[in-house]
Amino acid sequence: MKKTVAFYTLGCKLNFSETSTIGRQLSKVGYAKTNFDKKADLYVINTCSVTENANKECRRIIRKTKKIAPLSKVIVTGCYAQLKPKEIASINGVDMVLGANEKFNIPDLLKIKSEHKVFNSNLENLDYHSSFSLNDRSRSFLKIQDGCDYPCTYCTIPLARGKSRCDTVENILRNVNEIAENGIKEIVLTGVNIGEFKDLNSKESFYDLIVKLEEVKGIERYRISSIEPNLIKEHIIEFVSKSKKFMPHFHIPMQSGSDFILGKMKRRYNTKLYSSKILAITKAIPDVCIGADVIVGFPGETEKEFEKTLNFIKDLPLAYLHVFTYSERENTAAINFDGGVSKQIRSERSKMLRILSDKLKRSFYQKYLQTEQTALFERENKGGFLFGFTDNYIKVKITFAEKHIQQKLNINLLSFDSDGNVLSELV
């Protein structure tokens, strides 16, 4: 009888791509994947450490696994594991803690009979490990780059994932063809800082890569997961505006609408550059959906600086926000900054921006009611409906039918449902 493995992934699309890759590795050595809520022989928890809440969630999940299956083996990996290996190893029930390199070597490490719990490599000697998700959902998350060289004062990612390093164009194209052979129609390009992509062998840039991806048969849609504003070049915008496969959808980190705060964060742009990129994109791609990351409560963010962020966002054609409440992280420069913001005020500001995000999204969706769009649908039957996203990232639903699963369909957008999604019908 096959041994079973269950996975729990915290954090970003990059983590999902890596979890899926680890799953395929374990499948090759005889493990059958099972649901995380079921009893399994092995649990693999892929962690995030962007905020303190992510760390707390990791500890909660570890406790949950031991309740479900007290005799199971638990492996913890990911960013939190790289940053705090000894802390995690001390948690009751953890059998193995794997760093950034070791997480791709689980089949071999499982063979080791040792009391040693922590396997962690030096950040200076990290390899690049190709990863992509497969058959977990209707789209695939494809990693093209890892690590980061940016010294943002709030961020632990360079401490958890090391310096920027990239896949080769040749290997990415090989992975894309494998994804296409599995019937997946949409790929999300992901990494820590994908705009910095450069194939060290061929010297090809991110732009060169997306030009080649356009030509791969079988893939109908690509999305650029998140790209720094200073790395969005004019030729990238022009290419996406004319592309038949790259969707009119950008996610562009903002973090603050205050130049003072952006400076303290050591971001590589100011509000003038950010707004110019947003306006250039909307001019070239009229139906584009643009989302942004925002951090609230960063040290030095007075009421006046927060107001600048609020007004800056309101003046831009954004469709939604991902709001993060600033969280003190060890070994970052910002932890020693003056001007700390109380947790209550951070929470209040976060709530204000989330409300604003809901308004932005509804306003964006409203523009496309009573229009015909194309959407790719998921596989799950949720209350008699199938859900999907239009080219420009509007979440839609249609009445469930088996034949529409993972299909790209022409639909009419009718009206909002109670959750803010758009009820639609086939054309």
N, C-alpha and C positions, 0 to 999 in steps of 0.2 A: 504493500500500500504506500502511495506517495506521501511524503511529508508535506505539510501545508504551511504557507507563509501569508501573512497579512501586512499591509502597508498603511501608514498614516503619514500624510505629507502636509507640513505647515509652510506657509509663505508663498513664494512667487512661482511663476510659470517655469522658471529655471529649475526649481526643486521638483516640479512635476515631471519635467523631461528626464531628470536624473533618476527619480524613483522608478519610472517606467523602464529605463535601461537596466537598473539593478534587478527589476522583476524578471526581465528576459534572461539575464545571467543566471538567476536562481532556477528558472524554469529549465534551463539546459542541464542542470545537475539534479533534476528530479523533484523540484518543489512545485506544488500546485497552488496557485493563488486563490485565496479565499477572502471573504468580506471581513473587514476589521472588527466588526461586532461579533464575529463567530470565533469559536475556539480554534487556535492554530498552534503549530509546533514552534513557529518562529514569527516574531513581530519585528518589523523594521520601521523605525520612526525617523523620518527625515525632517530635521528641525530648521527653524528660522530664528534669527536673533535681532531683527530690526527694532523691536520694542521689548520692554519688560513683559508685556502681556504674552508675547510669543514664548518667552522662557517659562512663564507660569503654565501656559497651555501644554507645553511639553511635559512638565512634571505631572500634570493632571492625566495626560494620556498614558504615561508610564504606569501610574497607579491603576488605571482602568484595565490595562492588559493583564495585570496580575490577578485582578478580580475575575476576569473572564477565563484565564488559563494559568493557574498558579505555577504549573510545572513548565511553562513555555520558556523559550530563550528570547530575550529582548535585546535588540541592537539599536543604539541611538547614533545617528550620524547627522550631517548637515552643519550649518553655520554655528549654532549653539554648541554643538559637540566639538567643533574646532576651537571655539573661544573658551569654553569652560569644561574641558574633559574630566578633570578630577571632581568637579562639583557634580557632574552627571553620574560619574562612576560611583559616587557615594550614595546615590539614591537607591533605596531598597528595590531589588528586582531587576536592575540593569546588569546584563551579562557582558556587554561589549560596547565600547565607545570608539567610533571611527572618525578620523579626521578627513580633510578634503581629498587626499589621495586614496586613502584606504577604503572609502565607501564603495569604490569600484572593484574591490578585491574580496568581497564577502564570501564567495564560494570557497576560496582557498583558506581564508581566515577561520571558517567554520570547522576546518579539519584540524586546527591546532588545539592540542590538549594543554591548556595552560591556565594558571591562576591570573595571568596578566589580563587586565580588562581594557586598558587604554592603548589604542594604536593611532598615533598622531604624527604626521610628518612636519618637517620644517617648511614654513611658508615660502622660503627662498627656493625650494626644490620641487615645486608642484608641477606635475605633468598636466597636459591638456587631455581631458577625457570626453570623447564625442558622446552626445546623448540626444535622444528624441523620444517622445511618447508615442505609443502605438496602441490603438484599439481601446484606449481608456475613455475616449469621447469622440465626437465627430470631427474634431480638428486635432492636429498634432502640434505639440510644442517642440520646436527644433532649436537646440542650443548651437550657436555659431561662435560664441565668445564667452570667456569666463574671467573673473577677477577685475580689478580696477586700479588705475594709477592716480585717480583724482583724490586730493587730500581733504574732502569735505569734513568739516570739524565735528559733525554729529554722527558720522557713519562708521559702522564696524565692519562693513563688507570687505574692505581691503585686508583687515585683520583676520577675517574668516575665510576668504577665498584667494587671497594673495594678489600678485600683480596681474595686469591684463595679459591674456594670451588667447590665441584664436585657433580655430579649426582651419583646414585648408579648403579652398573652393572645390577641389577635386573630391574630397571626402564628403563635403556638404551635399554636392550634387549626387553622390552615390547614396547618401541617406535619403535625399528627397525622392529618388527613384524607388527606393525600398518602401517609403511611405505611400507613394502613388500605387505601387503594386498591391498594397493592402487595402486599396479602395478608399483611402482618405482623400477628401477633396480640398481641405483647407489646412494651411500650415501657418503657425505663428512663429516668426523669427524671434528668438529670445537669447538673453545673455545679461550680464551685469551692465555693460556699456557698449551696446552693439554698434553704435556710430563710430567707435574706434577700431572696428574690424579691419584687419589687414592680414592677408595671407603672406607669411614671411617667405614662402617659396616662390610664389608667382608675382608678389608685390601688388596683388589685386586688392582694391578697396571695397568698402561696403557697397558703393555704387556699382562697381564692376560685378559684384556678387548678385545683386538684385536684377541686373540686366540678364545675366545667365539663367537665373531662376525662372524668369519670365518664359523661357523657351522649353522648360521641362513639361513633357506631355503627361496628362493625367491629373495634375494639380490645377484646380480652377481658381483658388483664392489664396492670397498671401496677406498676412497682416504684420506690420512692424510693431512689436510689442511696446517698446518704450525707447525713446531716443532723445539724447540731450539736445537742447535748443541750439547750442553753439556748433553742433555737428550736423545739423540739417542744412545741407548745401543746396544751392539753387537747382543744380542738375538733378538732385534727388527729388525735389518737389516737382520739377518738370516731368521727370520720368513717371512718377506715380500719377500725375494728372493725365497722362496719355496711356497708361498701362491698362490692359484688359484683365490683369490678374491681381495686381496690388490694389487692395481695397482703399477707398477714400476714408481712411481712419488713421489718426495719429494719436499717440499718447506721449505727451511732452512734459517732463517734470518741470514744475515752476518753483515749488518750495516756499517762496515768499514773493509778495508784491512790493516789498520794501528794499530799496538798494542798500540801505544800511544793514539790514538783516542778511541779505544775500552776500554782502561783503564779509560779515562775521562767519557765515557758513562756508566761505571760500568757494562759492559757486563760480563757474567760469563764464558768467554772463551777467548783465544787468536787466532791468525792466525794459529799457529801450530795445535791446536786442531781442528779448523774449517776445514783446508785442509785435516787432517787425516780422519775426518768423511766423507768428500766428496769422497776421494779416496777409503775408505773402502766400501762405498755404490756402487760405480761404478765397483769395483772389484767383488763384490758379485752379482750385478744385471747389467749386461753389457748394456742392452737397457734402462736403467733408465733415466728419465728426472728429472733434479734437477734445481729448481729455487731459487733465493735468493732476500731478501730485502736489499737495500743499502740506507743509508742516506748521502746526500752530504751537505757540508757547515756547518758542526758542528763546534762550537767554537774551535779554535786551529788547524783546518784543513788547514794547509799551502799548498802551491803548492806541496811541497815535500811529505807531508802526503797523498794528493790526488793522486799523482803519484803512491804511494805504493798501494793504493786501485785499481787503474786501472791495474797495473801490476799483482797484486794478482788475480784479476778476470780473466785476460787473461791466467793465468797459470792453471786455474781450469776447469774441464769439466762441466761447467754450461750451461744450455739451454736457460735461460732467466733471466731478472732482473726486480724487481719492484723497481723503483727509487723514493725516497722521498726527497724533498728539505727540509732541516732543517727549522723548524718554531719555533720561541720563544713561549713558553707556560707558562702562569702564574703558580706560585707555583711549578715549577720544579727547580732542582738545576742548570741546565745548563743555565738558563736565566741570572745568575749572573757570568758566566764564562767570562774570558778575551779571546781575540783572535777572536773576531767576524768576520765573513766573509760577505762581502758586498752582497746584494741581486743580483747584476749583476753577480758576480762571482759564486754565488750559482746556478743561472739560467744557466750559461755557462757550469758548471760542470754537472748539471743535464742533459742538452742536450747531452753532450758527452757520458754519461752513457746510455742514452736512445738509442743513435745510436749504441753503443756497444751491448746493449741488442738485438736490431734488427738483428745485425750480428750473435750473438750467436744463436738466434732462427733459423735463416735461415740455418746456418751451421748444426744445429742439425736436422732440417727437411730434409735437403739435403741427409743426410746419409740413409734416409728411402724411398727415391723415388725409384720407381720400385720394391717395396717389398709388400708383402701381410700382412695386419694388421687387427685388429678387432677394430671397433668403435661403440660407442653408439650415436645415432642421436637424435637431439632435435625435437620439434614439429612444429616450425614455417617454413612457406614457405617464404624464402627470395630471391626474384628475380628468382624464379624457381629452387632454390637449398635448400637442407637440410644440416645443419651443425652439426658436432659432434666432438668428441675427441677420438683418439686412446687410447689404454691402457696407453701408455707412453706420453699422453697429446699433441699430434700433432693435430692441428685444421684442419679438413678435410671437404670437401663438396661433395655431390653427387646430381645428378639430382633428383628433388623432385618427390616423389610418396607417396600417402597417406599410403600405406601399410608399408612404411619404417619408419614412425613416431615412435619415442621412441623405436626403435628396435636396437639390437646389431647385427651388420652385418660384414661379411668378405669382405674386399675391397682391391683393388690394388691402391697404391699411384702413381699418374701419373706425375703431374707437378704443379708448383706454379701458383696461380692466381695473379692478380695485387695487391691484398692486403696482399700477403704473406701466404695465406692459401693454402692447398694442394687439388687440383682437383683429385677426385678419381672415381673409377667405381667398381661395384659389381663383386666379383669373380665368 
